[in-house]
């Protein structure tokens, strides 16, 4: 595809699909989106919240907690008891995974990375994880530093999760599943 810079013009010499795409682009109106400072600030805050590892895991955990137990509860291919146990195990996995991920691994690791990539820090380790090669870019670009911190902490999180999945998540999942199953049996006993 041959696209001209700063225009919607695709070469009409090319393939048939390129010509169709050009017709579609020509049909679209030219618009410029004007952003207010308030909107940009709002989007930057949302970006900052979602790009952090712990908050990102929290968003994933809440989404999973809302959707996945419903899927397990209405699985028509298994009997009622299996649906209940499956739903309880799913809830336990999500709570254990999100809780350990947010409060034991991702949150503390991100804070450690922030402390060890502090440009203005005075302590011995405040600049320990700053790459010397890109130090001038990092000092002049706050967004670059934020992305660097998020990427570095996510890399460490992946390594830490190899341990915590077996040491913390699995036992906590079993404990929570048994607790939820016990509560479900007590409810069934009271009903009937």
C-alpha positions as CSV (number, residue, x, y, z in Angstrom):
1,X,0.0,0.0,0.0
2,X,1.4,3.4,-0.9
3,X,0.2,6.0,1.5
4,X,1.2,9.7,1.1
5,X,2.2,11.5,4.3
6,X,-0.4,13.7,5.9
7,X,-3.1,12.8,3.5
8,X,-5.7,10.2,2.9
9,X,-4.5,9.5,-0.6
10,X,-3.7,5.9,-1.4
11,X,-2.2,5.2,-4.8
12,X,-4.9,4.3,-7.3
13,X,-2.3,2.3,-9.3
14,X,-2.3,-0.6,-6.8
15,X,-4.6,-3.5,-6.1
16,X,-8.3,-3.4,-6.3
17,X,-8.6,-3.5,-2.4
18,X,-6.4,-0.4,-2.2
19,X,-8.7,1.4,-4.6
20,X,-11.8,0.4,-2.5
21,X,-10.0,1.6,0.7
22,X,-9.2,4.9,-1.0
23,X,-12.9,5.3,-1.9
24,X,-13.9,4.7,1.7
25,X,-11.3,7.2,3.0
26,X,-12.5,9.8,0.4
27,X,-16.1,9.3,1.7
28,X,-15.1,10.1,5.3
29,X,-15.3,13.7,6.4
30,X,-12.1,15.5,7.5
31,X,-12.3,16.3,11.1
32,X,-9.9,17.7,13.7
33,X,-10.6,16.8,17.3
34,X,-10.0,19.6,19.7
35,X,-9.2,18.4,23.3
36,X,-9.6,20.6,26.3
37,X,-7.0,20.6,29.0
38,X,-9.5,19.1,31.4
39,X,-10.2,16.1,29.1
40,X,-6.5,15.6,28.5
41,X,-5.8,15.6,32.2
42,X,-8.7,13.1,32.8
43,X,-7.2,10.8,30.1
44,X,-3.7,11.1,31.5
45,X,-5.0,10.1,35.0
46,X,-6.8,7.1,33.5
47,X,-3.7,6.1,31.6
48,X,-1.6,6.4,34.7
49,X,-4.0,4.3,36.7
50,X,-4.4,1.5,34.1
51,X,-0.8,1.3,33.1
52,X,0.4,0.5,36.6
53,X,0.8,-3.2,37.2
54,X,-1.2,-3.5,40.4
55,X,-4.1,-1.5,39.2
56,X,-4.1,-3.3,35.9
57,X,-4.4,-6.6,37.7
58,X,-7.2,-5.2,39.8
59,X,-9.2,-4.2,36.7
60,X,-8.6,-7.7,35.2
61,X,-9.7,-9.3,38.5
62,X,-12.9,-7.3,38.8
63,X,-13.8,-8.0,35.2
64,X,-13.2,-11.7,35.7
65,X,-15.1,-11.8,39.0
66,X,-18.1,-10.3,37.3
67,X,-18.1,-12.5,34.2
68,X,-16.6,-15.9,34.8
69,X,-18.6,-17.2,37.7
70,X,-21.8,-16.4,35.7
71,X,-20.4,-18.6,32.9
72,X,-19.7,-21.4,35.3
73,X,-23.1,-21.1,37.0
74,X,-25.0,-21.5,33.7
75,X,-23.0,-24.3,32.1
76,X,-25.7,-26.6,30.8
77,X,-23.3,-29.5,30.1
78,X,-22.8,-30.4,33.8
79,X,-25.0,-31.1,36.8
80,X,-26.0,-28.5,39.4
81,X,-23.4,-29.7,42.0
82,X,-20.5,-29.5,39.5
83,X,-21.7,-26.0,38.4
84,X,-21.6,-24.9,42.0
85,X,-18.2,-26.3,42.8
86,X,-16.8,-25.0,39.5
87,X,-18.2,-21.5,40.2
88,X,-16.7,-21.5,43.7
89,X,-13.3,-22.6,42.4
90,X,-13.4,-19.9,39.8
91,X,-14.3,-17.3,42.4
92,X,-11.5,-18.5,44.7
93,X,-8.9,-18.5,41.8
94,X,-9.8,-15.0,40.9
95,X,-9.7,-13.6,44.4
96,X,-6.5,-15.4,45.2
97,X,-4.8,-14.5,42.0
98,X,-5.9,-10.8,42.0
99,X,-5.2,-10.4,45.7
100,X,-1.7,-11.9,45.7
101,X,-1.0,-10.2,42.3
102,X,-2.0,-6.8,43.5
103,X,-0.9,-6.7,47.2
104,X,2.0,-9.1,47.4
105,X,3.7,-8.9,44.0
106,X,2.8,-6.1,41.7
107,X,2.2,-3.2,44.1
108,X,5.4,-3.7,46.1
109,X,7.5,-4.4,43.1
110,X,6.3,-1.3,41.4
111,X,7.0,0.8,44.5
112,X,10.5,-0.8,44.6
113,X,11.1,0.1,41.0
114,X,9.9,3.7,41.5
115,X,12.3,4.1,44.5
116,X,15.2,2.6,42.5
117,X,14.5,4.8,39.4
118,X,14.2,8.1,41.3
119,X,16.0,10.7,39.2
120,X,16.2,13.2,42.1
121,X,16.8,10.6,44.8
122,X,19.7,11.0,47.2
123,X,20.0,7.4,48.5
124,X,22.5,4.9,47.5
125,X,20.0,2.8,45.4
126,X,17.8,5.6,44.1
127,X,19.3,5.5,40.6
128,X,20.4,1.8,40.6
129,X,17.9,0.7,37.9
130,X,18.2,3.7,35.6
131,X,19.8,2.7,32.3
132,X,23.0,4.9,31.9
133,X,22.6,4.8,28.1
134,X,19.2,6.5,28.1
135,X,19.6,8.7,31.3
136,X,19.4,12.0,29.4
137,X,16.2,10.9,27.6
138,X,14.6,9.7,30.9
139,X,15.5,12.9,32.7
140,X,13.8,15.0,30.0
141,X,10.8,12.8,29.4
142,X,8.4,11.9,32.2
143,X,6.3,9.6,30.0
144,X,9.4,7.7,29.0
145,X,10.3,7.2,32.7
146,X,6.7,6.1,33.5
147,X,6.7,3.5,30.7
148,X,10.2,2.3,31.6
149,X,9.1,1.8,35.2
150,X,5.9,-0.1,34.2
151,X,7.8,-2.3,31.7
152,X,10.6,-3.1,34.2
153,X,8.2,-3.9,37.0
154,X,6.1,-6.2,34.7
155,X,9.2,-8.1,33.7
156,X,10.0,-8.7,37.4
157,X,6.4,-9.5,38.1
158,X,6.5,-12.3,35.5
159,X,9.6,-13.8,37.3
160,X,8.0,-13.4,40.8
161,X,4.7,-15.0,39.6
162,X,6.6,-18.2,38.7
163,X,7.1,-18.6,42.5
164,X,4.0,-17.1,44.0
165,X,1.6,-19.1,41.8
166,X,2.7,-22.2,43.5
167,X,3.6,-20.9,46.9
168,X,0.7,-18.5,47.5
169,X,-2.0,-18.7,44.8
170,X,-2.6,-22.5,44.8
171,X,-2.9,-23.0,48.6
172,X,-5.0,-19.9,48.9
173,X,-7.3,-21.1,46.1
174,X,-7.8,-24.4,47.7
175,X,-8.5,-22.8,51.1
176,X,-11.1,-20.4,49.6
177,X,-12.7,-23.1,47.4
178,X,-13.2,-25.3,50.5
179,X,-14.6,-22.4,52.5
180,X,-17.1,-21.5,49.7
181,X,-18.1,-25.1,49.2
182,X,-18.7,-25.5,53.0
183,X,-20.9,-22.4,53.0
184,X,-22.8,-23.7,50.0
185,X,-23.5,-27.0,51.7
186,X,-24.6,-25.2,54.9
187,X,-27.1,-23.2,52.8
188,X,-28.4,-26.3,51.1
189,X,-28.8,-28.0,54.5
190,X,-30.9,-25.1,55.8
191,X,-33.1,-25.0,52.7
192,X,-34.0,-28.6,52.7
